[in-house]
Amino acid sequence: MMQEVFVGVDIAKDWLDIFHPGSGLRRIDNTAAAARRFAKASAKDGVWVILEASGGYDRLLRDALEATQARFSRVNPGLPAMCIQIVSPDRIERLPRHAGWT
């Protein structure tokens, strides 16, 4: 059975920081053309893209992912940081109490 590959995208007004577990971190422009290239490659590779809801700056990427039928999830901006803390055992105690973790 093939293992699922999740690709994380941090969105800014002018760029997208993309982390792929196999190839590391890279930055691309937050433009329609760059988003289409990334979305097309993501759909072809069968990865699952996780992106943050970013007050509209994610629009170009969402449109490109939908157009290429790439798999993706749009999450609350606080969730990725919280997940990083959860998977890092030495940081579990640093989770904010309002997250529901003790």
C-alpha positions as CSV (number, residue, x, y, z in Angstrom):
1,M,0.0,0.0,0.0
2,M,1.3,3.4,-0.9
3,Q,1.8,6.0,1.8
4,E,-0.2,9.2,1.5
5,V,2.0,12.3,0.9
6,F,0.9,15.6,2.4
7,V,2.4,18.9,1.0
8,G,2.0,22.0,3.2
9,V,1.6,25.5,1.8
10,D,2.1,28.7,3.8
11,I,0.5,31.5,2.0
12,A,1.7,35.2,1.9
13,K,0.5,38.0,-0.3
14,D,3.4,37.7,-2.8
15,W,4.6,34.1,-2.4
16,L,3.8,30.5,-1.4
17,D,6.2,28.6,0.8
18,I,5.7,24.9,-0.1
19,F,7.0,22.0,2.0
20,H,7.1,18.5,0.4
21,P,8.4,15.8,2.7
22,G,10.5,14.3,-0.1
23,S,12.0,17.4,-1.6
24,G,11.9,19.9,1.2
25,L,11.0,23.6,1.2
26,R,10.7,25.9,-1.8
27,R,9.1,29.3,-2.5
28,I,7.1,30.2,-5.6
29,D,5.3,33.4,-6.5
30,N,1.7,33.8,-5.5
31,T,0.6,34.3,-9.1
32,A,-2.0,32.5,-11.3
33,A,0.7,31.0,-13.5
34,A,2.9,29.7,-10.7
35,A,-0.2,28.3,-8.8
36,R,-1.4,26.5,-12.0
37,R,2.1,24.9,-12.4
38,F,2.1,23.8,-8.8
39,A,-1.5,22.5,-8.9
40,K,-0.9,20.5,-12.1
41,A,2.2,18.9,-10.6
42,S,0.4,18.1,-7.4
43,A,-2.5,16.5,-9.3
44,K,-0.1,14.5,-11.4
45,D,1.9,13.3,-8.3
46,G,-1.3,12.5,-6.4
47,V,-0.2,14.4,-3.3
48,W,-2.6,16.0,-0.8
49,V,-2.1,19.7,-0.5
50,I,-2.8,21.3,2.9
51,L,-3.1,25.1,2.7
52,E,-4.1,27.8,5.2
53,A,-7.1,30.0,4.8
54,S,-5.5,33.4,4.4
55,G,-8.0,36.1,4.0
56,G,-8.2,35.8,0.2
57,Y,-4.5,35.4,-0.6
58,D,-5.2,31.7,-1.1
59,R,-7.7,32.4,-3.9
60,L,-5.3,31.8,-6.9
61,L,-4.0,28.6,-5.4
62,R,-7.5,27.3,-4.5
63,D,-8.8,28.0,-8.0
64,A,-5.8,26.3,-9.6
65,L,-6.2,23.2,-7.3
66,E,-9.9,23.0,-8.1
67,A,-9.3,23.3,-11.9
68,T,-6.7,20.5,-11.9
69,Q,-8.8,18.4,-9.5
70,A,-5.9,18.1,-7.1
71,R,-6.7,16.9,-3.6
72,F,-6.5,19.6,-1.0
73,S,-7.7,20.8,2.3
74,R,-8.0,24.4,3.4
75,V,-7.5,24.7,7.2
76,N,-7.7,27.4,9.9
77,P,-4.3,29.2,10.0
78,G,-3.8,28.2,13.6
79,L,-4.2,24.5,12.9
80,P,-0.8,23.8,11.1
81,A,1.2,25.3,14.0
82,M,-0.9,23.3,16.5
83,C,-0.3,20.1,14.6
84,I,3.4,20.7,14.5
85,Q,3.3,21.0,18.3
86,I,1.2,17.8,18.6
87,V,3.6,15.7,16.5
88,S,6.7,16.9,18.3
89,P,6.6,15.0,21.6
90,D,8.9,17.5,23.4
91,R,6.5,20.3,22.7
92,I,3.2,18.8,23.6
93,E,3.2,20.6,27.0
94,R,3.5,23.9,25.2
95,L,0.1,23.6,23.5
96,P,-2.2,26.5,24.5
97,R,-4.9,25.5,27.0
98,H,-7.6,26.9,24.8
99,A,-6.7,24.2,22.2
100,G,-8.3,21.6,24.5
101,W,-5.1,19.8,25.3
102,T,-3.7,19.4,28.8
